[in-house]
């Protein structure tokens, strides 16, 4: 497999795409990773999809990443005696802990944490933000609110609390059960919902350990206040624009998207932009021009991945959506302006010797017009440093760890290859040459730049894979004698 782009595509699986045949179709159309949304579907259905993806990976001898997206806490009102009510502007509406079915004056809100956190003059948003309430009075079990934006409110509609930090774990009992299942199935990434602060990520890390990487979903306004700390604690960030857009004004979301991307890029953490990217393709074979521009702008900003949600999970045209995402991404990356952006946005301050070596590798690659940067990596850190630099050449990641190879499918410009442990310079040259030629990344006589976590002297038996640092930079001309 050889993608003609550096930005990765994530496709969500669902009722429209949960057959081995459709999963392969989406992969061949351009999907690099698959997202399993644990807000929906049974464990049995997710297991079938995981097995299909793993079989597909074996068939094509190509790593494919799997992202488990946890549901997170879902705040909802209770039920109404008549199934729904119509709230009028400026009326009083009460939220309480009484489970009795509600009416036009009150309803149960079975979440004590909200009563503890909210204060007078703060807002609640109901039904995906369609209804807005403002708190007038509060007690430990009762909120008296004024209806600012009314409308129809029916049973168990969602509640958003944009103005305060809720004392809620990002992991519900359902999430913990789902996470145990996902880790048993060896998922590669866990997308963590409802992240408000770095402690939420650390709580998940205490369960996950090193068994999967964590992508924190930035969907709460409170997360923006702790963005840098969350990014440091996470392995990647996901810009969940739909949920952000419920709790924030629409005009706030685009600059926040750019801020999240900038923070991730500065730390060398992969960043994903998601939600409603090609939304009209749920029911149409072509996107709107505005949607095409939305995807393109994310790519121009240098994101690692763009994601399809309902378009591939529940839409009528899943294959067309992936194909369109692929076409837009390839078109942007062929634009000279795209490469200009990657050059001018670079930061020349490097925090460590490993960063300095990787920056030098990017410069050498440019100077000699190398066809590839080859990274020998055990943990993935050497490869992620190379991806952070956004080099002009592709990045071939050689690793003996299959899990690391699958995780690296999320990183910008990275093409992972699972290999055996390499001992010594001659074996490294032979294997690197074989892989580059086999995958049509380069031809004999081309130069490539090699970085590795280990160190070696030619013709010795020193191992080249080492975890946690980048120590080596080497230029190799394919086909020259060792």
N, C-alpha and C positions, 0 to 999 in steps of 0.2 A: 504494500500500500504506500502511496506517495501523495499526500495532500499538497496542493499548490498554494498553501496559505499557512501563516503562522498562528493566527487566532483560531482558537478551538470552538467547536460547536457542541452544545449539550442538548440532547433531546429527552423530553420527559415521556415515559411510557405510561399507557393507560388503556382504556377500552378500545381505542382506535389503533393501537400499535402493539398489543401484547400477544403476538404470535411470533414464532421463530422466523417465519418468512418475512414479516413486516420489519422486525428488528434488523434483519440482514439488509433489507431494502434501505432502511434509514442509515445504517452504517455505510453502505456503498454510496449513498447520496451525500454523505459528508459528516455524519454524527461521529464525534470522537469519544464521547462519554454518554452514558445513559443515567437519567435521574429517576429514582423510584420514590414516588410521593406517598409517604406513610400516613397522610391524612385520609387516604382512600385505599381500598383494596385489602384483601386478606393476606396473611403470611404465606399461605399456599400459592396465591397468585404471584406474589413478589418472588417467591422461591423459584417458580417456573421461569420467570423472566431472567433471574440471575443465572440459572442453569443454561438458558438459551444464549445469553451473552457470553458466558464462559465457553460454550461449545463453538460459538461464532469466532471467538478469539483464537481458539485452537485451529479452526478450519483455515483461517487466513494468516495464522502465525503472526498475529499483531496484537499488542496489548490494548485492551479496551477498559476504560475506567467506569466504575459504578459509584453513584452518589446516592446515599440513603438520606432522604429529606424528612426529618422528624416533624411531627405536627406542632408540638409546643402547646402551651396553655391556650385554651379557647374560652373566652369569656362570653357568656350568653345570658340573656334574660330568661325567665321562666315561661310559663304558658298563660294564655288568656281564656276566660270562660267561653268566649265566642270565637276563639282562634286568632282574633286580631282586633285592634282598635285603631281609630284615627285620631292622632294627636294634633291639636290646633296650636298655632303660635300663641305665646304668652300665657298659655294655661299652666296650671301647676300639675306636676306629675311626680309621684312618689315611687322610689325604689326601696325595697325592704327585704328582710330575710324570711318573710312569711311565705311558705310554699303554696298557699291557697291560690288558685288561678286568678289572674288579674282582670282589671277592667280599665276604663278610660282614665281612672284616677290613680291607679297603682299597678305594680307588678313585682314579682319576686326577682331579686338579683342575688343568686346563691354564691356569692364570692365575698367573704368577710374581708379579704385583703383590700378590696376597693373602698369599703367603708372606713377602714383604718387610714388609707392613704389620702383620700380626697379631702379638700378643704373648700369652704365657701368661695364662690366665683370661679371654680374650676369646671371644666367641661367633661361631658360624656358624649361619645358619638355612637349611634346605634345604626344597625342595618347598613354596614359598610360606609358609614359617614352620612347617610341620607337624612338622618334625624340628629339634631343637636340639642342637648340639654345643658343647662348651667345650674350648678349647685347653689341653692339659697340657704339651706340649713342642713346640718348633719348631726348624727349621733352614731353610736357604735353599731346600730342595726337599721338605720333609716336615713335616706337621703331625700330631702325635699328639693325638687328642681323646677326651673322655669323652662318651658319649651321655647327654644329660640328658632329652630327650624322643625316644623311639624311634618306629619306624613303618616302613612300606614305602617303600623308595627305589629308583626305577627309572632307566633310562638318561636321561642329559642333563637331569636335573631342575635347576631354578634354585637359585642360591646367593645369599644375602644376607649382607652383613658389616656389622652395625649399629654396631659399637663403635669403628670407626677410619676415618680418611680414606684412601681408596685413591688411589694415584698413577696414575689413569687419566684419559685425556681423555674428555670427554663426547661426543666425536665419533669413532666408529669408522670404518674404511674404508668400510663399508656406508653409514653416515650421510653421509659426505662425497659418495659417489656419489648417494645419494638427494637430498641438499641441492642438488647441482648440477642435478639434474633438476627439483626444485621451483622453483628460481630461474629456470630456463629457461622453466618453465610460468607464471611470474609469480604464485606464491602470495603471499598477503597477510601471513600470520603463519607463523612457524616455532616450534613447541613443542619446546623443548630438554629432552631427558631427561637423567637422571643428573647434574644440576647439584649440585655440592658447595660451590662457592665462586664469587666474582665472576669469577675468571680464566677459568672455563669459559664464561661468557657472553661475555667479551671475546674469547676464541678464536673463538667462533662469529661474533661481530660482525666480526672481521677478514676473514672469508670473505663474509659476507652484505652488509656495508656498509649502504647505505640501500635495498637492493632488497626488503627485507621487515622486518617488526617481529619482535622476539623475545619469546616468552612462556616464561619459565623454569618448568619443572615442579618443584615442591617435593615430592620423594618420598624424599629421603635425610635421615636424622637430622642428618648433617653440615651440610646446607644450613641447618638451623635456627640453627646456631652462627654463620652468616654471612648471616643473612636480610636485614638492612638493606642490606649491601653488594651482595648479589645483586639486591635490588629496585631499587637505584639504577642498576645496570648494565643492567637489563632494561627492556623496554617494557611488560611485563605479567607477572603471576604466575599460575600454575595450581596449585591445591591438589589434588595427586594422592593422594587419601586411601587408595586401595587399597594402593599401594606403601608409603606411610607406615605403614599399619596392619600390614604384614608385619614391619617392623623395629622398631616401637614397640608398647607395650601399647595395646590398643584405647581405654582411658580417656585416653590422652595425645593422641589425634588431635583430638577436639572443641576443646579449648582452643588447640591449635596452629593449627587452622583459623581460629579467631577472631583469633589473633595475626597470622597471615599477611594476613588481610583488613584488619586495622587498619593494618599497615605499608603495604600497597598504597594504601589510601585516603588515608593521611596524605601520601603522595608524589604522589597524583593519577595512579597507574598502574592500569589496569584489572586486575581480579582475577576469576578463574574458579574455581568449585568444581565438582569432577568426581569420578566413580567411584561406581558402585552407588547412584545417586540414586533410580532407580526400578527397581532390579534385578529385582524379581519380575515386571515387565512384559516381561522376555525371553520368558516363557512364559505370562503371564496378561494378560488385557485390562484389568485394573485393578491399581493398586498397593496395598500395605499402607498402613494409616493411619500407621504409623511412617515409611514412605518419604515420604508426602505431607508429614508434619511436617518431615522432614529438608530437603526442597526449600524449604518455607516458611521455615524458620529461616535458611537461606542468604540468601533474599530479604530477610527482616527485617534481616539484618546489612548489607544495602546492597551486595551483590556486583554486579559488572557483568554477569556471565553465569553460567548454570548449564548443565551439559553432560550429554548422554546418550552413553553408550558402546555397550555390547553391546545395550542396549535398542533402539537404532535401527539398529545395524550388522548384528546377527545374530539379533535376536529375531523372534518371530512377529507382534508387534504394533507395528511402528515408527511408523505414523501415530498410533495411539492413545497411544503414549508421548509424542510431541511435543505432541499435543492436551492430554494431562493436564498436562504441564509448563506449557503455556500457561495452562490453567485455574487451576492453583495459583498461578502468578505473578500473574495478573490479580487473583485474589481477595485475595492479601496486599496488593497495592499499593492496593486500594480501602479497606483497613482504616485508620481514622484513626490507629491506633497506629503504623503504618508511617511515616506522615508525621511523627509526633511523634519517632520515632527519628531520622529524617533531620535534624530541627531540633536536637535536643539534642546530637547527636554532633559538631556542627560545631566546628572549631577556628578561633578568630578571629585567630590570629597568621598574617600573610601575609608570605611571604619576599621578595616583589618588588612593584613597582608594577603589573605585569601581574596578579598574584594579587589585589591590592587592587581593581583595576578590575573583575575578574570577581566578587569578593565583593560589590561595590557593585551589579553587574548583578543578582545574585540578590536583594538586598534591594529594589531598585527593582521587580523583577518581582513580588515579594510585595506591595509597597505599592500598586501600581497595578493588581494582578491582571492582569498581561500574559498573553496567551495563549501566547507563545513567546519564547524567547531565540534570536535568529538570530546565528550566528557565521560570519564570513567568514574563512576559514582557508586557508593555503597548505600548511603542514606538518602541521596537525592540532592543534598545541599550544593555540591559542585555544579550540578546541572541548573538548579534554580538561580545560582549566582550568574551563570551564563545567560539565562533567560532574562534576568533583571536588566542586563546591558542592552537588550534588544539589538543583537548584531545583525549585519546584513546577510550573513550566511545562515543556513539552517543549523540546528543543534541536534547532533546524534548522541543520545544518552546510552552508554553501554553499562549495564548493571547485572550482577548475578542474582539480584533479588526481584522475583516476579512481582511482588506487591509494590515495590518501589517503581518499577516500570509502569504499572497500571496507574499509580498515583501521579506520575509525571505526565500522563496524557493530558492533564489539565493545564500544564505550563505552556506559555507562549513559545512557539517556534520549536518545541521539543518533539523529537521522534525517538521513542524509547526502543531499545533492543535488549532482550534478555540474553545474557551470555554466561559462559562459565568464568570462574576465577582466572584472572590473567596473571601469570608469573613471568616477569622479565620482559625486556624490550622487544626481542624478536617475535615473541608470541603476540604482543600488543600490535605490532606492525602488521602481522599476518591477519589477525582477526579484524582489525580496523579496515584493512583493505578489502577483505572479503565482504564485510557488511556494506560498505559504501558502494562497491560495485554491484552487489546483489540487489540492493534497493534502489539502484540507479540514482544515487546521490552525487556521484562523482565518477570520473573515468581515470584511467592510468595517465600519469603525468600531471594530474591536478594536485594542488597543495591543500592540505587541511591543517588546522591548528588543534592540538590535543591539550586538554587540561585534565588533571587527576587529583584525587585526594591523597594518594600515596606519593612516594618519591622513588627514583630508581637510578641506577647506573647502567648503561648499555651492557648487555651480555651477562647480567647478573640475575639471580633468581628472586630478587626483591619483589614483593607483591605490590601491585599498582592500586588496588582498591583500599581506601582507608576512609573512615567516617569522620565527618564534621569539619573538614578543612580542605582548601585547595592549595596544593604546594607545587604543582608542576605545570609547566607550559612548554610545549614542544611543537615544532613544525615538521610535518611529514609530507613528502612527495610520493604519491602512490606509484608503485612499480619500481622505485629505486631500491638497490640492494641495501640490506640492513648493515 
